[in-house]
Amino acid sequence: MPASLSSVKTAAALRTSARVCLESLLVLLAVSVALWLLGRMWSVVWPLIVGLFITTLTWPVARFLRRHGWPPALAASAVTVLFLLAVTGIVALIAVPVASQSGELTDGVVEGIQRVREWAAGPPLNIGDDQITGALDTGVARIQDSIGSMVTAVVTGVSTVVNGVVTAVLALFLMFFFLKDGPRFLPWLTRQLPGRLATDVPVVAERGWETLGAFVRSQAFVGLLDAVLIGIGLWVLDVPLVLPLAVLTFVSAFVPIVGALFAGLVAVLIALVYNGLTDALIVLALIVVVQQLEGNVFQPMIQSRGLGLHAAVVLLAVTLGGSLAGIVGSLLAVPAAALVAVVWNYLREQLADPSPEPEADGTPSGAAVPS
């Protein structure tokens, strides 16, 4: 006969399940409130995050200067100026060659559009000039009808640009102060916290800083790998503006999804204008292959090693962050997951049972010795 269920054990299991569910709901409620507060303070939090990101890139240089006797303020100022010069140099590497060939590029764009038009007029599409003209007239009419929404979009775009400039300026000032006063933060934080928190919070903060640095360095390495592979492909195909396109690919690697699409679109357009449709399709195939290797092989492997996360966790984190918060969510998903892992690992260390100390003969204390 099958054994009957114990009413005592069943009631205890139900009580335990109810308690766990209630505690889980309370934790989820606390997380929801924290995320809501984060969203309300986003205008301050976002420059802080950007400032931390660029500080992790520039801190090794500042640390080198400080170790060689530079005062903190002077080291921070020098690194900030060097960072601005580096950003200016990157912009110059992209803008100067493009500006020097702007006339040829404009003529090439017109020629490329004409080629596409001639290709569309032939088989199998057989799109005539009257159909193209009709499509253009329809497009102009729709633009005229939606002029109000276009004005709103322009105003929104201007507001976004202004917010971006303000964020960049705030992040730059925050980077300077982080470089100057960063080493004094943890001792100050230790003095401000009571009891056990004075030990736990600084340890978690230090580990989180190391994890954030590993993320930024791995992202930079992935961007460099993309730039080298795509730059070699463009050089083999004799596509002009190889260096600006490679630099653009490296910079855009820090902006997930949209950055890669934008850099790839520019490379394909340049190849179409200067080299023709065949080379443009080859460049498109090259970019698709490199981006697939980056997103599914290089980035998960490199970030999983640097951050202590499994490659599958990295992929799932990026997918979840993108679905919840778009581009910003994709950018912050991996470091956020790594920081959660840091906190979780520290909690496990603190909650784990201490391992038994071995006796002089190698037998753990309290262990039964076989007779």
C-alpha positions as CSV (number, residue, x, y, z in Angstrom):
1,M,0.0,0.0,0.0
2,P,1.3,3.5,-0.8
3,A,2.4,5.5,2.2
4,S,-0.1,8.2,3.3
5,L,0.9,11.8,3.5
6,S,1.8,13.2,6.9
7,S,-0.5,16.1,7.8
8,V,2.2,17.6,10.0
9,K,4.8,17.5,7.3
10,T,2.4,18.8,4.7
11,A,1.4,21.7,6.9
12,A,5.0,22.6,7.7
13,A,5.9,22.5,4.0
14,L,3.0,24.8,3.1
15,R,4.0,27.2,5.8
16,T,7.6,27.2,4.6
17,S,6.5,27.8,1.0
18,A,4.2,30.6,2.1
19,R,6.9,32.3,4.1
20,V,9.4,32.0,1.2
21,C,6.9,33.4,-1.3
22,L,6.1,36.3,1.1
23,E,9.8,37.1,1.6
24,S,10.4,36.9,-2.1
25,L,7.6,39.3,-2.8
26,L,9.0,41.7,-0.2
27,V,12.4,41.5,-1.9
28,L,10.9,42.1,-5.3
29,L,8.9,45.1,-3.9
30,A,12.1,46.6,-2.5
31,V,13.9,46.1,-5.8
32,S,11.0,47.7,-7.7
33,V,11.1,50.7,-5.4
34,A,14.8,51.0,-5.8
35,L,14.5,50.9,-9.6
36,W,11.7,53.5,-9.5
37,L,13.9,55.8,-7.4
38,L,16.8,55.2,-9.8
39,G,14.6,56.2,-12.7
40,R,13.5,59.4,-10.9
41,M,17.1,60.4,-10.3
42,W,18.3,59.3,-13.8
43,S,19.5,62.8,-14.8
44,V,22.1,62.5,-12.0
45,V,22.7,58.8,-12.1
46,W,23.5,58.6,-15.8
47,P,26.4,61.2,-15.8
48,L,27.7,59.4,-12.7
49,I,27.7,56.0,-14.5
50,V,29.4,57.6,-17.6
51,G,32.0,59.2,-15.3
52,L,32.7,55.9,-13.7
53,F,33.1,54.2,-17.1
54,I,35.7,56.7,-18.4
55,T,37.4,56.8,-15.0
56,T,38.1,53.1,-15.3
57,L,39.8,53.8,-18.6
58,T,42.0,56.6,-17.4
59,W,42.7,55.5,-13.8
60,P,45.8,53.4,-14.7
61,V,47.5,56.5,-16.1
62,A,46.6,58.6,-13.1
63,R,47.8,55.8,-10.8
64,F,51.1,55.7,-12.6
65,L,51.6,59.4,-12.3
66,R,50.6,59.4,-8.6
67,R,53.1,56.6,-7.9
68,H,55.8,58.7,-9.4
69,G,55.3,61.6,-7.1
70,W,52.7,63.7,-8.9
71,P,50.2,65.5,-6.6
72,P,46.6,64.1,-7.0
73,A,45.2,67.3,-8.4
74,L,48.0,67.7,-11.0
75,A,47.8,64.0,-12.0
76,A,44.0,64.2,-12.4
77,S,44.3,67.4,-14.4
78,A,46.9,66.0,-16.7
79,V,44.9,62.8,-17.4
80,T,41.8,64.8,-18.0
81,V,43.6,66.9,-20.6
82,L,45.1,63.8,-22.2
83,F,41.6,62.3,-22.4
84,L,40.2,65.3,-24.1
85,L,43.1,65.3,-26.5
86,A,42.5,61.6,-27.3
87,V,38.8,62.3,-27.9
88,T,39.7,65.2,-30.2
89,G,42.2,63.1,-32.0
90,I,39.7,60.4,-32.6
91,V,37.2,62.9,-34.0
92,A,40.0,64.4,-36.2
93,L,40.9,60.9,-37.6
94,I,37.3,60.5,-38.7
95,A,36.4,64.1,-39.7
96,V,39.6,65.3,-41.5
97,P,39.8,62.5,-44.1
98,V,36.1,62.7,-44.7
99,A,36.2,66.5,-45.1
100,S,39.1,66.3,-47.5
101,Q,37.2,64.0,-49.7
102,S,33.8,65.5,-49.2
103,G,33.4,66.6,-52.9
104,E,34.4,63.3,-54.3
105,L,32.2,61.6,-51.7
106,T,29.2,63.7,-52.7
107,D,29.7,62.9,-56.4
108,G,30.0,59.3,-55.5
109,V,26.8,59.3,-53.5
110,V,24.9,60.8,-56.5
111,E,26.5,58.2,-58.8
112,G,25.6,55.5,-56.3
113,I,22.0,56.6,-56.2
114,Q,21.9,56.7,-60.0
115,R,23.3,53.1,-60.1
116,V,20.6,51.9,-57.8
117,R,18.0,53.6,-59.9
118,E,19.3,52.0,-63.1
119,W,19.4,48.6,-61.4
120,A,15.8,49.0,-60.1
121,A,14.7,50.0,-63.7
122,G,16.0,46.6,-65.0
123,P,14.8,43.1,-64.5
124,P,13.5,41.6,-62.3
125,L,12.0,44.8,-60.7
126,N,11.4,46.8,-63.9
127,I,10.6,50.0,-61.9
128,G,10.2,52.8,-64.4
129,D,10.9,56.5,-63.9
130,D,7.2,57.3,-63.6
131,Q,6.9,54.9,-60.7
132,I,9.9,56.4,-59.0
133,T,8.6,59.9,-59.6
134,G,5.2,58.8,-58.2
135,A,6.9,57.3,-55.1
136,L,8.8,60.5,-54.6
137,D,5.7,62.6,-54.9
138,T,3.9,60.4,-52.4
139,G,6.8,60.7,-50.0
140,V,6.8,64.5,-50.3
141,A,3.1,64.6,-49.7
142,R,3.4,62.4,-46.6
143,I,6.2,64.6,-45.3
144,Q,4.1,67.7,-45.8
145,D,1.2,66.1,-44.0
146,S,3.4,65.1,-41.1
147,I,5.3,68.4,-40.8
148,G,4.0,68.9,-37.2
149,S,5.3,65.6,-36.0
150,M,8.6,66.3,-37.8
151,V,9.0,69.6,-35.9
152,T,8.3,67.8,-32.7
153,A,10.9,65.2,-33.6
154,V,13.4,67.9,-34.4
155,V,12.8,69.6,-31.1
156,T,13.1,66.3,-29.3
157,G,16.4,65.6,-31.1
158,V,17.8,69.0,-30.2
159,S,16.8,68.4,-26.6
160,T,18.5,65.0,-26.7
161,V,21.7,66.6,-28.1
162,V,21.6,69.2,-25.4
163,N,21.1,66.6,-22.7
164,G,24.0,64.6,-24.2
165,V,26.3,67.6,-24.0
166,V,25.3,68.3,-20.4
167,T,25.8,64.6,-19.5
168,A,29.3,64.6,-21.2
169,V,30.4,67.8,-19.3
170,L,29.1,66.5,-16.0
171,A,30.8,63.1,-16.6
172,L,34.1,64.8,-17.4
173,F,34.0,66.9,-14.2
174,L,33.1,63.7,-12.2
175,M,36.0,61.9,-13.8
176,F,38.3,64.6,-12.7
177,F,37.1,64.4,-9.1
178,F,37.1,60.5,-9.2
179,L,40.7,60.6,-10.3
180,K,41.7,63.2,-7.8
181,D,39.9,61.9,-4.7
182,G,39.0,58.3,-5.6
183,P,41.5,56.6,-3.3
184,R,40.1,58.5,-0.3
185,F,36.6,57.4,-0.9
186,L,36.7,53.9,0.7
187,P,38.4,55.2,4.0
188,W,35.8,58.0,4.1
189,L,33.0,55.5,3.5
190,T,34.4,53.3,6.3
191,R,34.2,56.1,8.8
192,Q,30.6,57.0,7.9
193,L,29.1,53.5,8.3
194,P,28.2,51.9,11.6
195,G,29.1,48.4,12.8
196,R,29.4,45.6,10.3
197,L,28.5,47.8,7.4
198,A,31.9,49.7,7.8
199,T,33.6,46.4,6.8
200,D,31.1,44.9,4.3
201,V,30.2,47.9,2.1
202,P,33.8,49.0,1.4
203,V,34.8,45.5,0.4
204,V,31.9,45.1,-1.9
205,A,32.6,48.6,-3.4
206,E,36.2,47.7,-4.1
207,R,35.3,44.5,-5.8
208,G,32.6,46.3,-7.8
209,W,35.2,48.8,-9.0
210,E,37.5,46.0,-10.1
211,T,34.6,44.4,-11.9
212,L,33.6,47.6,-13.7
213,G,37.2,48.1,-14.8
214,A,37.3,44.5,-16.2
215,F,34.1,45.3,-18.2
216,V,35.3,48.5,-19.7
217,R,38.7,46.9,-20.7
218,S,37.0,43.9,-22.2
219,Q,34.6,46.1,-24.2
220,A,37.6,48.1,-25.5
221,F,39.3,44.9,-26.5
222,V,36.2,43.7,-28.4
223,G,35.9,47.1,-30.2
224,L,39.6,46.9,-31.1
225,L,39.1,43.4,-32.5
226,D,36.2,44.5,-34.6
227,A,38.1,47.5,-35.9
228,V,41.1,45.4,-36.9
229,L,39.1,42.7,-38.6
230,I,36.8,45.1,-40.5
231,G,39.7,47.4,-41.3
232,I,41.7,44.6,-42.8
233,G,38.7,43.6,-44.9
234,L,38.2,47.1,-46.2
235,W,41.9,47.5,-46.9
236,V,41.9,44.2,-48.9
237,L,38.9,45.4,-50.9
238,D,40.7,48.8,-51.5
239,V,37.8,50.7,-49.9
240,P,38.8,54.4,-49.2
241,L,38.7,56.0,-45.8
242,V,39.8,52.7,-44.1
243,L,41.4,54.4,-41.0
244,P,38.3,56.6,-40.3
245,L,36.0,53.6,-40.7
246,A,38.1,51.5,-38.4
247,V,38.2,54.2,-35.8
248,L,34.5,54.7,-36.1
249,T,34.0,50.9,-35.6
250,F,36.1,51.0,-32.5
251,V,34.2,53.9,-30.9
252,S,30.8,52.6,-31.9
253,A,31.6,49.3,-30.1
254,F,30.9,51.0,-26.8
255,V,27.3,51.7,-28.0
256,P,25.6,48.3,-28.4
257,I,23.3,47.5,-31.3
258,V,22.9,51.0,-32.7
259,G,26.7,51.7,-32.8
260,A,27.4,48.5,-34.8
261,L,24.6,49.2,-37.2
262,F,25.7,52.8,-37.8
263,A,29.3,51.9,-38.4
264,G,28.4,49.1,-40.7
265,L,25.9,51.2,-42.7
266,V,28.6,53.9,-43.2
267,A,31.2,51.3,-44.3
268,V,28.7,49.7,-46.8
269,L,27.7,53.2,-48.1
270,I,31.4,54.1,-48.7
271,A,32.0,50.8,-50.5
272,L,29.0,51.3,-52.7
273,V,29.9,54.8,-53.6
274,Y,33.6,54.1,-54.5
275,N,33.8,50.5,-55.4
276,G,30.4,49.5,-56.6
277,L,27.6,47.1,-55.7
278,T,29.7,43.9,-55.6
279,D,32.2,45.2,-53.1
280,A,29.4,46.8,-51.0
281,L,27.7,43.4,-50.7
282,I,31.1,41.8,-49.7
283,V,31.6,44.5,-47.1
284,L,28.1,43.9,-45.8
285,A,28.7,40.2,-45.6
286,L,32.0,40.9,-43.8
287,I,30.4,43.2,-41.2
288,V,27.6,40.7,-40.6
289,V,30.1,37.9,-40.0
290,V,32.3,40.0,-37.7
291,Q,29.3,41.3,-35.7
292,Q,27.9,37.8,-35.3
293,L,31.3,36.5,-34.1
294,E,31.5,39.5,-31.7
295,G,28.0,39.1,-30.3
296,N,28.0,35.3,-30.0
297,V,31.6,34.3,-29.6
298,F,34.2,37.0,-28.8
299,Q,32.2,39.3,-26.4
300,P,30.6,36.5,-24.3
301,M,34.0,34.7,-24.0
302,I,36.1,37.8,-23.2
303,Q,33.5,39.3,-20.8
304,S,32.8,36.0,-19.1
305,R,36.5,35.6,-18.3
306,G,37.0,39.2,-17.2
307,L,33.8,39.4,-15.2
308,G,33.5,35.9,-13.8
309,L,30.2,35.3,-15.7
310,H,29.3,32.5,-17.9
311,A,28.9,33.3,-21.6
312,A,25.2,32.3,-21.5
313,V,24.6,34.7,-18.6
314,V,26.2,37.5,-20.6
315,L,23.9,36.8,-23.6
316,L,20.8,36.6,-21.4
317,A,21.8,39.8,-19.6
318,V,22.2,41.8,-22.8
319,T,18.9,40.4,-24.1
320,L,17.0,41.3,-20.9
321,G,18.6,44.7,-20.6
322,G,17.7,45.6,-24.2
323,S,14.1,44.5,-23.8
324,L,13.7,46.5,-20.5
325,A,15.6,49.7,-21.3
326,G,16.7,49.7,-24.9
327,I,20.2,50.8,-25.8
328,V,21.0,52.0,-22.3
329,G,19.8,48.7,-20.9
330,S,22.0,46.7,-23.3
331,L,25.0,48.9,-22.3
332,L,24.5,48.5,-18.6
333,A,23.1,44.9,-18.5
334,V,26.5,43.1,-18.3
335,P,28.1,45.4,-15.7
336,A,24.9,45.3,-13.7
337,A,24.9,41.5,-13.8
338,A,28.5,41.4,-12.8
339,L,27.9,43.7,-9.8
340,V,25.0,41.5,-8.7
341,A,27.3,38.5,-8.9
342,V,29.9,40.4,-6.8
343,V,27.3,41.1,-4.1
344,W,25.9,37.5,-4.3
345,N,29.4,35.9,-4.0
346,Y,30.2,38.2,-1.0
347,L,27.0,37.2,0.7
348,R,27.8,33.5,0.1
349,E,31.2,34.0,1.7
350,Q,29.7,35.6,4.8
351,L,26.9,33.1,5.2
352,A,28.9,30.0,4.5
353,D,29.7,27.7,7.4
354,P,33.4,27.9,8.5
355,S,35.3,24.9,7.3
356,P,36.5,22.6,10.2
357,E,40.2,23.2,11.1
358,P,42.3,20.1,10.7
359,E,44.0,18.5,13.7
360,A,47.7,17.9,13.9
361,D,47.3,14.4,12.3
362,G,45.3,15.9,9.4
363,T,41.9,14.8,10.7
364,P,39.2,17.6,10.7
365,S,38.2,18.7,14.2
366,G,35.1,16.9,15.4
367,A,35.3,14.2,12.7
368,A,34.9,10.6,13.7
369,V,38.1,8.5,13.5
370,P,37.6,5.0,12.2
371,S,38.7,2.3,14.6
